[in-house]
Amino acid sequence: MMEGHGRPSGLVDVLDRVLDKGLVIAGDIRVSLVDVELLTIRIRLLICSIDKAEQIGLDWWKFDRHLSPGKHVLSAENNELRKQVRVLERQLASMQRRRTAPVIK
């Protein structure tokens, strides 16, 4: 469907633009009684494509162990990093023991 100005219109075009550029909806709901705030609800909604979310640094699903299909890869990487940390901790403890050991002459 075409409008009078030569622009295509329709739900598909609107959705394409929203996913390409992104859409942010933000709002606060506050419930107060006699000037005492009882409840505050903050709503932040971002609608965009996965590509756009990754571009702006919102790629939390990659690291969510329940959503990430490659969680075993992260787990293996974490295990390797833990081993490296243990080795470094042992080296540090050894260096500290040598530093505080009494010098025999």
Summary of the structure (lengths in Angstrom):
residues: 105
radius of gyration: 27.6
end to end distance: 95.6
largest distance: 98.5
contacts: 182
relative contact order: 0.08
helix: 48%
strand: 24%
